[in-house]
Every structure is written in structure tokens, then in C-alpha cells.
Amino acid sequence: MLKRQEYLVELLEAYYETDNTAYRDLMKHLLFDWIDNNLTLPDTWRTIDTGIRLLNWTAVIGALQEENQLNADEQQIIDDAVRQQAEYLRTHYTEKFDISNWGVLITTGILVYAARFPKTIEPEVVTWAQSKLDIELDLQVDADGNQWEQSPLYLLEVWRSVLSVYAAQTAAHQDVKPIIVEKSVAMTRLIAQYLKPDMTLVQQGDTDRIRIDSLYNVATALLNLPTWPICKRFLILACWH
């Protein structure tokens, strides 16, 4: 979990909410601390964590660029680190990932980063990731939006990651593959059926008690879908109380 570096995004959110530059500075320090201490040790990585890390780095590095917090040397270090991680994902991908949520989390990390920073990752790696994601979605997600591994947590992770690709490619004015739109819509419609009245996921298998109503509302806004399934549940809960 530490190698996924989701805490960098939380520091970025804290900075945006408070304007306290200490959060931003710590975020940058921990980003480069990982590069200094982990980039030469790929034997300690996992593919799933590397894909998630690239996705999390996207917003963090974008924010540092926007606020002129990276000099040319620092930007080069980051670009080299990203390319190394993307190539690691391509060369360590195995066929079993085509039918696993791991595969989606691997390829979406590359695609989200490449959409925000199109000149960093090699074009052939991006093309490979896009073709693999098409295969993954075709094999893993049914027409009704269910991810075959039958865990609400896995469905959530696949849904969120695919939505991130949709959002990133849309923001970059790139053509979004029809299968990404189709499966995003299907998963958004289905996920409401996995909710308890308190808006948390059903704790089936290894699923944590996670609230997803905010993510659901973001998804419906991105995809221009009605929010009635969630709203209906809020209404039922209010009447019950």
C-alpha cells in the first residue's frame, strides 16, 4: 500500500483545502524520496501497485507543474522514472492479467498518465496499454456491468480506474474507445445494486466498508447519467428514519 502512494493525493487535497504549502512540499519530498530509494529496486515492486502509483502520480505531478515547483532537472528525473515504470508494466504483464482486475489497474495507470502527459511514455507502450484494456474490459465486464470476479471491491476498483481513463482522455480531447464508454456506463448502473442503505458497499468477500455515493455522483456527471438510483436510496433511508 505504501508503494501505491495514494497518500500523495491526500496531501494534495489537504493543500488545496488549506492553502498550506507544507502539504505540497511534503508531497513533493515523498515523491522524490520514492524515486531515490525505490527506482533501482524493481524486484520489490508489484505490477498492480505500479499501475496504481502511476495513476496517483498523475494529479500530483500535474499540480507541481502548474505551480512551477519542478525545475528542468527534476522534471527529467520524473519523466525517466515514469518511463521505467511503464516499461516494467509492459514487460511484466502476463496473459492471466487479461481476466483479472490486476490487469485493468496496470493498464489504466499508463493510460491516465499518458493522457495528461502525452510526450512522456513511449507511444508503443501507450498503444499496447490501450489494446490490453480493450481486451480486459471485453473479457471481465459483462453487458450488465458485473465484473466476473464477483467481489464488490474488485468491481469498485475496475469501475473507478476505467472512469479515470474516461475522464483523463476526455479532458485531453482524445478519442475515447466505445468499449470504455459502454462498460463505464454499465458498471455505473450496476454499482448502485451493491449499496447498503448507508451508501457503503455490501461487505462480500474481502470488500471493505466503503462509501461510494460521491464517486457515483461524479460518474453520473461524467457520463451524463441520471442519479436516481442513489437518490432513491437516500429517500427510502430518510423515510425509514
C-alpha positions as a printed Julia matrix, in Angstrom:
241×3 Matrix{Float64}:
   0.0     0.0     0.0
   2.87    2.39    0.73
   4.23    1.85   -2.78
   0.9     2.86   -4.32
   1.43    6.35   -2.84
  -2.2     7.3    -2.53
  -1.14    9.41    0.43
   0.41   11.86   -2.05
  -3.07   12.59   -3.41
  -4.35   13.08    0.14
  -1.57   15.59    0.78
  -2.53   17.38   -2.43
  -6.15   17.52   -1.3
  -5.07   18.9     2.07
  -3.04   21.59    0.31
  -5.98   22.57   -1.9
  -8.3    22.75    1.12
  -5.97   24.75    3.39
  -3.51   26.6     1.09
  -0.83   25.38    3.5
   2.25   24.85    1.31
   3.7    22.43    3.88
   1.38   19.75    2.49
   2.54   20.43   -1.07
   6.2    20.46   -0.08
   5.88   17.17    1.8
   4.07   15.68   -1.19
   6.97   16.62   -3.46
   9.55   15.38   -0.95
   7.88   11.96   -0.66
   7.56   11.67   -4.44
  11.3    12.14   -4.93
  12.08   10.08   -1.84
  10.36    7.13   -3.52
  12.33    7.69   -6.72
  15.63    7.94   -4.81
  15.03    4.8    -2.77
  12.9     2.52   -4.96
  13.5     3.18   -8.65
  16.59    0.97   -8.75
  14.8    -1.86   -6.91
  12.1    -3.1    -9.33
  12.3    -6.56   -7.73
  10.45   -5.02   -4.77
   7.58   -3.73   -6.93
   4.32   -5.4    -7.88
   2.57   -4.7   -11.15
  -0.74   -3.73   -9.53
   0.96   -1.26   -7.17
   2.99    0.25  -10.0
  -0.11    0.84  -12.12
  -1.93    2.48   -9.22
   1.15    4.57   -8.43
   1.25    5.99  -11.96
  -2.42    6.88  -11.7
  -1.82    8.65   -8.36
   1.27   10.43   -9.68
  -0.74   12.0   -12.49
  -2.57   14.57  -10.37
   0.44   15.14   -8.1
   2.9    15.89  -10.9
   0.29   17.93  -12.73
  -0.16   20.11   -9.66
   3.59   20.56   -9.19
   3.94   21.62  -12.83
   1.05   24.05  -12.65
   2.6    25.76   -9.62
   6.1    25.86  -11.14
   7.51   23.6    -8.43
   9.65   21.47  -10.76
  12.87   22.64  -12.39
  14.17   21.08  -15.61
  16.38   18.54  -13.83
  13.58   17.43  -11.52
  11.18   17.07  -14.44
  13.7    14.91  -16.29
  14.09   12.66  -13.24
  10.32   12.21  -13.06
   9.98   11.54  -16.79
  12.7     8.88  -16.67
  11.06    7.26  -13.62
   7.66    7.18  -15.3
   9.05    5.64  -18.49
  10.86    2.98  -16.49
   7.71    2.06  -14.59
   5.55    1.96  -17.73
   8.05   -0.32  -19.47
   8.16   -2.53  -16.36
   4.39   -2.92  -16.55
   4.53   -3.87  -20.22
   7.33   -6.42  -19.82
   5.89   -7.98  -16.64
   2.33   -8.33  -17.94
   1.2   -11.95  -18.25
  -1.8   -13.46  -20.03
  -3.67  -14.14  -16.78
  -4.0   -10.38  -16.25
  -6.4   -10.24  -19.21
  -9.09  -11.72  -16.95
  -8.04  -10.11  -13.66
  -8.77   -6.75  -12.09
  -4.98   -6.51  -11.73
  -4.73   -6.13  -15.5
  -7.13   -3.19  -15.51
  -5.22   -1.46  -12.71
  -1.98   -1.97  -14.64
  -3.12   -0.57  -17.97
  -5.26    2.28  -16.66
  -2.3     3.74  -14.77
  -0.38    4.04  -18.03
  -3.34    5.48  -19.95
  -4.29    8.1   -17.36
  -0.72    9.35  -17.1
  -0.27    9.34  -20.87
  -3.47   11.34  -21.37
  -2.26   14.08  -19.01
   1.36   14.0   -20.23
   1.28   12.67  -23.81
   5.0    13.14  -24.51
   6.37   11.14  -21.57
   5.53    7.45  -22.07
   6.65    5.84  -25.33
   3.8     5.74  -27.9
   4.12    1.99  -28.43
   3.65    1.39  -24.7
   0.54    3.57  -24.68
  -0.86    1.75  -27.73
  -0.15   -1.59  -26.03
  -1.92   -0.48  -22.84
  -4.98    0.7   -24.78
  -5.26   -2.57  -26.7
  -4.9    -4.57  -23.49
  -7.57   -2.52  -21.71
  -9.98   -3.22  -24.57
  -9.36   -6.95  -24.14
  -9.65   -6.77  -20.34
 -12.98   -4.97  -20.44
 -14.35   -7.33  -23.07
 -13.4   -10.4   -21.02
 -14.01   -9.17  -17.49
 -17.1    -6.94  -17.54
 -20.46   -8.36  -18.58
 -23.02   -6.39  -20.57
 -24.88   -5.67  -17.32
 -21.72   -4.18  -15.78
 -20.75   -7.01  -13.46
 -17.04   -7.76  -13.07
 -16.76  -11.56  -13.14
 -14.62  -11.94  -10.02
 -17.81  -11.34   -8.03
 -16.37   -9.05   -5.38
 -17.89   -5.59   -4.9
 -14.39   -4.34   -4.1
 -12.97   -5.6    -7.41
 -15.91   -4.09   -9.27
 -15.28   -0.78   -7.49
 -11.57   -0.75   -8.37
 -12.19   -1.62  -12.03
 -15.02    0.92  -12.28
 -13.01    3.72  -10.68
  -9.93    3.03  -12.79
 -11.86    2.91  -16.07
 -13.68    6.11  -15.12
 -10.27    7.71  -14.56
  -9.27    6.81  -18.12
 -12.54    8.18  -19.46
 -12.09   11.44  -17.53
  -8.41   11.85  -18.44
  -8.85   11.15  -22.14
 -11.95   13.36  -22.33
 -10.1    16.23  -20.62
  -7.23   15.78  -23.1
  -9.69   15.87  -26.02
  -8.67   12.37  -27.06
 -10.98    9.88  -28.7
 -12.37    7.56  -26.03
 -12.83    3.97  -27.17
 -16.52    2.94  -27.35
 -15.87   -0.05  -25.09
 -14.64    2.28  -22.32
 -17.83    4.32  -22.53
 -20.04    1.23  -22.77
 -18.51   -0.57  -19.8
 -18.29    2.61  -17.7
 -22.0     3.21  -18.16
 -22.84   -0.43  -17.4
 -20.73   -0.52  -14.21
 -22.16    2.79  -13.02
 -25.69    1.48  -13.4
 -24.86   -1.79  -11.66
 -22.84   -0.47   -8.72
 -25.96    1.01   -7.08
 -27.24   -2.55   -6.6
 -24.25   -3.28   -4.34
 -25.09   -0.47   -1.91
 -26.47   -0.75    1.6
 -28.81    2.0     2.89
 -25.86    3.85    4.44
 -24.29    4.17    0.95
 -21.49    1.69    1.71
 -20.69   -1.35   -0.41
 -22.02   -4.74    0.61
 -19.18   -6.37    2.55
 -18.96   -9.52    0.49
 -15.66  -11.41    0.38
 -12.74   -9.06    1.01
 -14.76   -5.88    0.42
 -14.22   -3.07    2.91
 -16.97   -0.82    4.28
 -16.6     1.94    1.69
 -18.91    4.87    0.96
 -19.18    5.41   -2.79
 -22.03    7.91   -3.22
 -19.61   10.77   -4.03
 -17.82    8.66   -6.64
 -21.17    7.56   -8.04
 -22.28   11.17   -8.43
 -19.02   12.04  -10.19
 -19.54    9.08  -12.53
 -23.07   10.09  -13.44
 -21.92   13.65  -14.1
 -19.06   12.46  -16.33
 -21.27   10.05  -18.25
 -24.39   12.26  -18.29
 -26.49    9.64  -16.5
 -29.4    10.16  -14.08
 -28.59    9.87  -10.38
 -31.97    8.41   -9.41
 -30.75    5.03   -8.0
 -28.7     6.77   -5.31
 -31.31    9.49   -4.74
 -34.0     6.84   -4.35
 -31.97    5.08   -1.67
 -31.47    8.35    0.21
 -35.24    8.92    0.09
 -36.0     5.42    1.38
 -33.46    5.81    4.19
 -34.9     9.21    5.17
 -38.44    7.82    5.28
 -37.27    4.82    7.33
 -35.75    7.13    9.94
